[in-house]
Amino acid sequence: MSIPSIINHFNELRVLVIGDIMLDRYIWGRVQRISPEAPVPVLKVSGENLSPGGAANVAVNLKSLGAQVELFGIIGRDYEGEKLIDQLKQIDIDSKGIIYDLERQTTTKTRLIAESQHIARVDREETFPISNDLKKKLINLFKKSVEEQIPHGIIISDYTKGTINKDLSIEIIRFANEKGIFVVVDPKGMDFSKYKGANVLTPNQREAEEMCGFPIEDEDTLKKAVENLIKETDADGVLITRGKRGISFSARGSDVKTIPSNAKEVFDVTGAGDTVISTFTLAFLSSNSWEDSIKIANQAAGIVVSRIGTATVTQGDLLDYFGNEKYSLSSKMPSRELLSSTISRLREKGEKIVFTNGCFDIFHIGHLKLLKEAKKLGDVLVVGINNDDSVRRLKGEGRPLISENDRAHIIAALDCVDYIVLFKEDNPAELIEILKPDILVKGSDYTPDKVIGREFVESYGGRVCIIPIVEGISTTYLVNKIKNGI
């Protein structure tokens, strides 16, 4: 699946968010003098605005990206709480899961900004745990929503303001596991057991260091931190946001990788973590691909930190970036290792994997019809392409006419093709053994007994499918026709 296809799929997803709900207040102005009463700047106010923060900002990001969202949490019965509810209603976020707590005020973070620079922040908050009665009420509301319509994913947004206590977190994750719902957690604190059973954790580097008890200073300590987080929580994987360094991530049993930050200029990091968890969750639910999901989340974070205030990202923002032609190949042609793990996860979800291969030197109508018919046989189509050296050995000097990079770009442009892999061997036998496709496809210029990989695929219950070719059309025919000037 291409990255634009992943992003376009966001509209079909429904995600529930539970966590610490906040209100962000921004007071804007200019500083032209220092106070005579103390050595502090005097902010001459020119404007003020409010926006949802914390778990509410996660919900806003999901909504902005096109998903259906429900938000669950606690606020105070006060001016700030009412303003927050009004804001959520304006953007059509379901807030029936929000409960008023008469014993606390709505968590509010007020930022004073002189032009584009923060000069101070004022916090109004209570951090004591919610009462047992409120906890039970919140869990019951959450479970009722799940029972009415099973969501695709759940995000737990923990800012240690009292909502996500250990009992609530464990109960939500246990319930989600029973229902087979994907759970992503933005964690805080040092109690790993609080999040045991979640699928993915998304701490920033400071949070990861606090949880693990040591600084992340190099690749070795980064690897150790990721391993600790996965081991202690039994998570499928971890992503760590690292500011200018980008995002480091690892699925269980895989190497730690880092994708550098895409931010061109950083104005405000407020809410960047909320954007990452929202975008990653939707991308992973759409694709089951770690690398593609991190790429999308990383770009989303780069967008929000270049904007002032609690900013959000839209599908349009991401499509403007990933819709560029230069990403069509990279998103469809991961490494063999990553492709193998991605295919395994897709198969676990019940997706049927189809594989075919060829040189595709001078792409023609016969190739197009073969690939379109192959895709109809399953859910995911993987195409193996002989690299230049392999084609030369098979076809002789002077071939290929089209370079492997250009051939890969042509195949990547087809909507029916989900993944591409170049292979240097003379035949795709090794590749087939790595991917273990459910269906192996060749054109009718082959008989089943001549198809490379047939015996291996049939040994585990897969099958070979022969698709009729377009008679009279082949690359060799076209090459001869060009040489003869016909």
C-alpha positions in Angstrom: 0.0 0.0 0.0 1.4 3.4 -1.0 1.7 6.2 1.6 -1.0 8.3 0.0 -3.3 5.3 0.0 -2.5 4.8 3.8 -3.4 8.5 4.5 -6.6 8.3 2.4 -7.7 5.3 4.5 -7.8 7.4 7.7 -11.5 8.4 7.0 -12.6 4.8 7.5 -11.2 4.5 11.0 -12.8 5.0 14.4 -10.6 5.6 17.5 -11.4 6.1 21.2 -9.2 8.3 23.3 -9.1 8.2 27.1 -6.8 10.3 29.3 -6.1 13.6 30.9 -8.1 16.3 29.2 -6.7 19.9 29.3 -7.4 23.4 28.0 -4.6 25.3 26.3 -4.9 29.1 26.6 -2.6 31.4 24.5 -2.2 35.0 25.4 -0.4 36.9 22.5 1.3 40.2 22.5 4.5 42.2 22.2 7.3 43.0 24.7 8.7 46.5 24.4 9.9 47.2 27.9 11.0 45.6 31.2 8.8 46.1 34.3 10.0 48.7 36.8 8.8 46.5 39.6 11.0 43.5 38.8 13.4 42.4 36.0 10.7 40.7 33.9 9.3 41.6 30.5 6.0 43.4 30.2 3.6 41.7 27.7 1.3 44.1 26.0 -1.6 41.8 25.1 -3.0 41.9 21.6 -5.1 38.7 21.6 -6.1 35.4 23.3 -7.3 32.1 22.1 -8.3 28.7 23.6 -7.7 25.2 22.2 -8.2 21.6 23.5 -5.0 20.1 25.0 -3.7 16.8 26.4 -5.9 13.9 25.5 -8.4 16.4 23.9 -5.6 17.5 21.5 -5.0 13.9 20.6 -8.7 13.7 19.7 -8.5 16.9 17.7 -5.6 15.6 15.8 -7.4 12.4 14.9 -10.5 14.3 13.8 -8.3 16.7 11.7 -6.8 13.6 10.0 -10.3 12.4 9.1 -11.0 9.7 11.7 -14.1 9.2 13.8 -13.3 10.0 17.4 -14.8 9.7 20.9 -13.1 11.3 23.9 -13.2 10.0 27.5 -11.9 11.8 30.6 -12.5 14.2 33.5 -12.9 18.0 33.7 -14.0 20.5 36.3 -17.4 22.1 36.3 -15.9 25.6 35.6 -15.5 28.2 33.0 -12.5 26.4 31.4 -14.4 23.1 31.3 -17.4 24.7 29.6 -15.2 26.4 27.0 -13.5 23.1 26.3 -16.8 21.3 25.7 -17.8 24.2 23.4 -14.6 23.8 21.4 -15.1 20.0 21.0 -18.7 20.5 19.8 -17.5 23.0 17.2 -15.3 20.4 15.6 -17.9 17.6 16.0 -15.9 15.4 18.6 -18.2 13.2 20.6 -17.8 14.2 24.3 -20.5 12.1 26.0 -17.6 10.2 27.6 -16.4 13.4 29.5 -17.4 13.5 33.2 -17.4 16.5 35.5 -15.5 16.2 38.8 -16.7 18.7 41.3 -13.6 18.3 43.4 -11.1 19.5 40.8 -10.6 22.3 38.3 -10.1 21.8 34.6 -6.4 21.5 33.9 -5.5 24.7 32.1 -2.1 25.7 30.7 -1.8 29.4 29.9 1.1 30.4 27.7 2.3 34.0 27.3 3.8 34.5 23.9 5.7 37.6 22.7 5.4 37.5 18.9 6.7 33.9 18.2 8.5 33.3 21.6 7.2 31.8 24.8 8.1 34.0 27.7 6.1 32.2 30.5 3.6 29.4 31.2 1.0 29.4 34.0 -0.5 26.0 35.0 -3.8 25.5 36.9 -4.2 21.8 37.7 -5.0 19.1 40.2 -3.1 15.9 40.0 -4.6 13.7 42.7 -6.2 10.4 41.4 -9.9 10.5 40.5 -12.3 8.9 43.0 -13.2 5.2 42.7 -16.8 6.2 41.8 -15.6 8.4 38.9 -13.2 5.7 37.8 -15.9 3.1 37.6 -18.3 5.5 35.8 -15.6 6.4 33.3 -14.7 2.7 32.6 -18.4 1.8 32.2 -19.0 4.7 29.7 -15.9 3.5 27.8 -16.9 -0.1 27.7 -20.5 0.8 26.7 -19.1 2.7 23.7 -16.9 -0.2 22.7 -19.8 -2.7 22.9 -22.0 -0.4 20.8 -19.4 -0.2 18.0 -16.0 -1.9 18.2 -13.4 0.8 17.4 -10.3 0.1 15.3 -8.0 1.5 17.9 -7.7 3.0 21.4 -5.3 5.7 22.6 -4.4 6.1 26.2 -3.1 9.6 26.8 -1.5 9.8 30.2 -0.3 13.2 31.5 -0.2 12.1 35.2 -3.0 14.5 36.1 -5.0 11.8 37.9 -7.2 10.2 35.3 -5.1 7.3 34.1 -4.4 5.6 37.4 -3.0 2.0 37.5 -6.4 0.3 38.0 -8.1 2.2 35.2 -5.2 1.7 32.7 -4.9 -2.1 33.4 -8.7 -2.5 33.1 -8.9 -0.6 29.8 -6.0 -2.5 28.3 -7.3 -5.9 29.5 -10.7 -5.1 28.0 -9.2 -4.0 24.7 -7.1 -7.2 24.5 -10.2 -9.3 25.0 -11.9 -7.5 22.1 -8.8 -7.6 19.9 -8.5 -3.8 19.8 -5.1 -2.2 19.0 -3.9 0.0 21.9 -1.3 2.8 21.8 -0.2 4.5 25.0 1.5 7.9 25.5 3.1 6.9 28.9 4.4 8.8 31.9 6.1 8.0 35.2 8.2 5.0 36.1 5.6 2.3 36.7 5.9 0.0 33.6 3.2 -2.4 34.9 0.6 0.3 34.4 0.7 -0.2 30.6 1.3 -4.0 30.4 -0.4 -5.5 27.4 -0.5 -2.3 25.3 0.5 -2.8 21.7 2.7 0.3 21.3 4.3 2.9 23.7 5.2 6.4 22.4 7.3 8.1 25.1 9.6 11.1 24.3 13.2 10.7 25.1 13.0 12.3 28.6 10.1 10.1 29.5 11.9 6.9 28.3 15.0 7.9 30.3 12.9 8.4 33.4 11.1 5.0 33.0 14.4 3.2 32.4 16.5 5.0 34.9 19.4 5.9 32.7 20.2 8.5 30.0 20.0 7.7 26.3 23.4 8.8 25.1 24.2 6.6 22.1 22.9 3.7 20.0 23.7 1.1 22.8 21.7 2.9 25.5 18.9 3.6 23.0 18.7 -0.1 22.2 18.8 -1.0 25.9 16.0 1.5 26.6 13.7 0.1 23.9 14.4 -3.5 25.0 13.5 -2.5 28.6 10.3 -0.9 27.6 9.2 -3.8 25.5 10.2 -6.4 28.0 8.5 -4.7 31.0 5.2 -4.0 29.2 5.1 -6.9 26.8 4.4 -4.4 24.0 4.7 -5.2 20.3 6.9 -2.2 19.8 8.1 1.2 21.0 8.6 4.6 19.3 10.6 7.3 21.0 10.2 10.9 19.9 13.6 12.6 20.2 13.1 16.2 19.1 15.6 17.3 16.4 17.0 13.7 16.2 13.6 12.5 14.9 11.8 9.3 15.9 13.6 6.0 17.0 11.5 2.9 16.8 11.6 -0.9 17.0 9.1 -3.7 16.7 9.6 -6.6 19.0 12.6 -8.6 17.8 13.7 -6.0 15.3 16.6 -3.6 15.2 16.2 -0.1 16.4 15.9 2.4 13.6 15.8 6.2 13.6 14.1 8.5 11.0 15.5 12.0 11.2 13.2 15.0 11.9 11.6 16.6 8.9 11.1 20.0 10.6 12.6 22.8 8.6 12.2 25.4 11.4 10.9 24.9 14.9 8.6 27.6 16.4 6.6 25.6 19.0 6.9 22.0 20.2 3.5 22.2 22.0 1.4 19.1 21.2 4.0 17.5 18.9 3.7 14.2 20.9 0.0 14.3 20.6 0.3 14.6 16.8 2.8 11.7 16.6 0.6 9.3 18.6 -2.5 10.3 16.6 -0.9 10.0 13.2 1.1 6.9 14.0 -2.0 5.1 15.3 -4.1 5.9 12.1 -1.2 5.0 9.8 -0.5 1.7 11.5 -4.2 0.7 11.6 -4.3 1.5 7.9 -1.1 -0.3 6.9 0.3 -2.5 9.6 3.7 -1.1 8.5 6.0 0.3 11.2 8.3 2.1 8.7 5.6 3.8 6.7 3.7 4.8 9.9 6.8 6.3 11.5 7.5 8.3 8.2 4.0 9.7 8.2 4.1 10.5 12.0 7.5 12.1 11.6 6.3 14.4 8.8 3.2 15.3 10.8 5.4 16.3 13.8 7.6 18.4 11.5 4.5 20.3 10.4 3.1 21.1 13.8 6.4 22.3 15.3 6.7 24.8 12.5 3.4 26.3 13.6 2.8 28.4 16.7 0.3 27.2 19.2 -1.4 23.8 19.7 -1.5 23.0 16.0 -3.0 20.0 14.1 -2.2 18.3 10.8 -4.7 17.5 8.1 -4.8 14.7 5.5 -4.2 17.5 2.9 -1.0 18.5 4.6 0.3 15.0 4.5 -0.8 14.3 1.0 0.8 17.5 -0.2 4.1 16.1 1.0 3.8 12.3 0.3 1.9 12.8 -2.9 5.1 13.9 -4.5 6.4 11.3 -7.0 9.7 10.8 -5.2 7.9 9.0 -2.4 5.9 6.6 -4.5 8.9 4.2 -4.8 10.3 4.5 -1.3 6.9 3.7 0.3 6.4 0.6 -1.9 9.9 -0.8 -1.8 11.0 -1.5 1.8 14.0 -3.6 2.6 13.6 -7.4 2.3 13.7 -7.7 6.1 11.0 -5.0 6.7 8.9 -6.4 3.8 9.1 -9.9 5.3 7.9 -8.7 8.8 5.2 -6.5 7.2 3.9 -9.4 5.2 3.9 -11.6 8.2 1.8 -9.1 10.2 -0.6 -8.7 7.2 -1.0 -12.4 7.0 -1.8 -12.6 10.7 -4.6 -10.1 10.1 -6.1 -12.5 7.5 -4.8 -10.7 4.4 -4.1 -12.9 1.4 -0.7 -12.4 -0.1 -0.1 -12.6 -3.9 3.3 -12.7 -5.6 4.5 -12.4 -9.1 7.7 -11.5 -10.8 9.4 -10.5 -14.0 11.9 -8.2 -15.7 9.2 -5.7 -17.0 11.7 -4.3 -19.5 9.6 -2.0 -21.7 6.4 -2.1 -19.8 3.4 -3.0 -22.0 -0.3 -3.9 -21.9 0.4 -7.5 -21.2 2.3 -6.6 -18.0 -0.5 -4.3 -17.0 -3.3 -6.9 -17.4 -1.3 -9.5 -15.6 -0.7 -7.3 -12.6 -4.3 -6.2 -12.4 -5.6 -9.7 -12.6 -3.1 -10.8 -10.0 -4.3 -8.2 -7.5 -7.9 -9.5 -7.9 -6.7 -12.8 -6.5 -5.9 -11.5 -3.0 -5.5 -8.5 -0.8 -1.8 -7.6 -1.1 0.2 -7.8 -4.4 4.0 -8.1 -4.1 6.0 -7.8 -7.4 9.5 -9.1 -7.7 11.7 -7.3 -10.3 14.9 -8.7 -11.7 17.7 -6.1 -11.2 19.9 -5.0 -14.1 22.6 -7.7 -13.6 20.0 -10.4 -13.4 18.3 -9.2 -16.6 21.6 -9.0 -18.4 22.4 -12.6 -17.5 18.9 -13.8 -18.6 18.5 -11.7 -21.8 22.0 -11.0 -22.9 24.1 -7.9 -23.6 22.1 -4.8 -24.5 19.4 -5.6 -21.9 17.8 -4.2 -20.0 16.7 -1.3 -22.1 15.1 0.3 -19.0 17.2 0.6 -15.8 16.0 -1.2 -12.6 15.3 2.2 -10.9 13.1 3.3 -13.8 11.3 -0.1 -14.0 10.7 0.0 -10.3 9.2 3.5 -10.6 6.9 2.5 -13.4 5.5 -0.5 -11.4 5.3 1.6 -8.2 3.0 4.0 -10.0 0.3 1.3 -10.4 -2.5 1.3 -7.8 -2.8 -2.5 -8.0 0.7 -3.0 -6.7 1.3 -2.8 -3.0 5.0 -3.7 -2.6 8.0 -4.1 -4.9 11.3 -5.9 -4.3 14.3 -6.0 -6.6 16.2 -9.3 -6.7 19.7 -10.0 -8.0 19.3 -13.8 -8.4 18.4 -15.4 -11.7 15.1 -16.5 -10.3 12.8 -15.5 -7.4 13.1 -18.8 -5.4 14.9 -17.3 -2.4 12.5 -14.4 -2.4 9.4 -16.7 -2.5 10.8 -18.6 0.5 11.2 -15.4 2.5 7.7 -14.0 1.7 5.7 -17.3 1.6 2.9 -16.0 -0.6 -0.5 -17.5 -0.5 -0.8 -17.3 -4.3 2.0 -17.5 -6.8 1.1 -15.9 -10.2 2.7 -16.3 -13.7 1.5 -15.7 -17.2 0.2 -18.5 -19.5 3.6 -18.6 -21.3 4.4 -20.8 -18.3 2.9 -24.2 -17.4 2.4 -24.9 -13.7 5.3 -27.4 -13.6 7.7 -24.8 -14.9 6.8 -22.1 -12.3 9.8 -21.4 -10.0 8.7 -21.8 -6.3 5.6 -23.9 -7.1 6.6 -26.9 -5.0 7.5 -24.7 -2.0 4.3 -22.7 -2.1 2.1 -25.8 -2.5 4.0 -27.5 0.5 2.3 -25.1 3.0 -1.1 -25.0 1.3 -0.6 -22.1 -1.2 -1.4 -22.3 -4.9 -0.1 -21.4 -8.3 -2.4 -19.4 -10.6 -1.7 -19.1 -14.3 -3.2 -15.9 -15.9 -3.7 -15.8 -19.7 -1.3 -13.5 -21.5 -2.0 -11.0 -24.2 -1.1 -12.9 -27.4 1.4 -11.4 -29.7 2.7 -8.9 -27.1 6.1 -9.3 -25.4 9.2 -7.2 -24.7 11.2 -9.2 -27.2 8.6 -8.6 -29.9 8.6 -4.8 -29.2 12.4 -4.7 -29.2 12.5 -6.4 -32.6 9.8 -4.2 -34.0 11.8 -1.1 -33.0 15.0 -2.5 -34.4 13.3 -3.3 -37.7 11.7 0.1 -37.9 8.2 -1.3 -38.1 
